[in-house]
Amino acid sequence: MKNKIATRAIAGALITLFIACNPKPEEPVVVVDKEQIKSEIQARENEFAQQYNSGEVKSIGYYADDAVTFFQNRKPIRTKQERLDFFMADLESNTNTIAFTTNEIFPSADGNVVLEIGSFVVSDSSKNVLNTGNYMSLFEKRNGKYVCLRDMSASDMPIQ
């Protein structure tokens, strides 16, 4: 009886050792080109600014349909229609332009999700700076194109 227990214990130890030392199949290594991703995100920001500044807010494809936007001093914008209404109301009350700069990106290991940290400048028609600030946007690649899932911004101008 003792021999059967010892034999089984040794066999179990050998099987465990064999499994533990057996090399795992290697997963393919995904190389993420951060500069390429940063370039793609900046292009999305430029496209957004161009469409917004031209008043073509209905064609802004920057946001995913399920995106949530957090602006200062207001409830989160959760639907496509709420976002459109916000942009239309904003454009009715001003002729300012906005520009965005992607400062840093933090992509996931596969590059499909990206956190962007950027800055913005709002200028009037005479190019006088009216507002500056910073933002964070979370992107996901869908159908080959990055779309914004979440974003929030904060002005760095003093409260008046």
N, C-alpha and C positions, 0 to 999 in steps of 0.2 A: 504494500500500500504506500509506504514511504517513497519507494522508487518511482511509482506512477506520479505522485505529487511532485517530486523533484524533476522528473522528466518533463512534465507539463509546464512547470515553472521555467525551466531552461528553454523549452520550445517557445513559450510565450515571450520570454526575454529576447530570444533571437529574432522572432517575428517583429517585435516592437523595434529592435535595433535596425533590422532590415528596412522597415517602413520609414523610420526616422532618418536614415542615411540615404534613402533613395532620392535622387535629385528630382525636384518638381519640374514639370514642363515649364519652360520659360515663356513668360507672357511677352508679347511684342512691345517694344519700347516705343512710346509715342514721344516724338520730339516736338515741343511747342516752340514756335518762333514768336517770341514776345514782341519783337519789332513789327512783324507782319500783323499780329493781332492789334497792337496799338495803332497801327496805320488804318486798319479796318474800322476800329472804334472811332478814331478821329474823323474818318470819312463819314460815318453815321452822324456824328455831331455837326459836321459842316453841312450835310444834307438837311438836317433838322433846322439849323439856323437859316439856311437859304430859303427853305419853304416857309418857315415862320415869318421871316423878315419880308417876304413877298406877299404874305397874307394867304398863302395856299395851304392853310392848316388842315383842310379836309384830306389832302393827299400825303400828310405826314405818316410815313411808315416806320417811324422810329420805335414806337411802342408795340409790345405784344398786346393782343386783345385782352389778356388777363393781367395787364400791368396795373400797379398801384403807384401813384405819384404823391409825394408829400411836399407840399409847399408851406411856407411859413404862414402862420395865423389863419389857417383854414383846415377843414376836415380833409382827410385823404381823398384823392380822386381815384375812384375804383372802376369806372366803366369808360368805354370809348366815347360815349356820348357826353359824359361829364367832362372829360378831357377836352373834347371839341368845344363844348359850351364855354369852358374856362378860357381857352385860347381865343375864341371869337370875341368874348367880352373884353379880354385884355387888349386885343388889336383895335377894338372900337374906341378905346380911351387913350391910345398913344400911337406915335409914329416912330418909336424908338427901335433900334436894332440890337440884336444880341449876337455874341460870338462866344464859342466854347473852345477850350483848350484841354486836351487830354494830357494830364500831367503824369499819372502813373496807372499801371494796370496790374492786376493780380489774377492771372488765369488759373483755372483748375488744371490738374495734371494732363487732361486730354484737350484742354483749350476750348471746351464747349461752354463753359461758364466763366465769365470775366467780371471782376469788380473793377470799376473805373473810378479814379479820383481825378477831378478836373476843376477848372476855374472858368468863370464867365465874366463878361464885360457887357454892360448895357450902355449904349451911347444914343444921343439924340441925333437929329438930322444934320447938325453942324459938327458931329464927331466929338462933342463934349461928353466925357464919361459921367454917367448918372449913377451907376451902381456897379459894384464888383462883388464877387463872392466865390464860393466854392460849392461843389456838388459831389455826390457819390451816386453812381448808377450801377445796377446789377444787370448784366446781359446774359442771354443764353442764345446759342446758335440754333436756329430753327430753319429748316429748309435751306441751309447753306448761308444764312445771313444772320448777323447778330441783331437781336431785338431787345429792347429794354423791358425788364420785368419790374424793377423797383428803382425809384430815384427820389432823391431829396436834395434840397439846396439850402444854402444859408448865405445871406448877404454879409459882407464884412464892413459895411458902411455903418457909421454910428446911427442909433435911433434918434430921430428928431422929434 
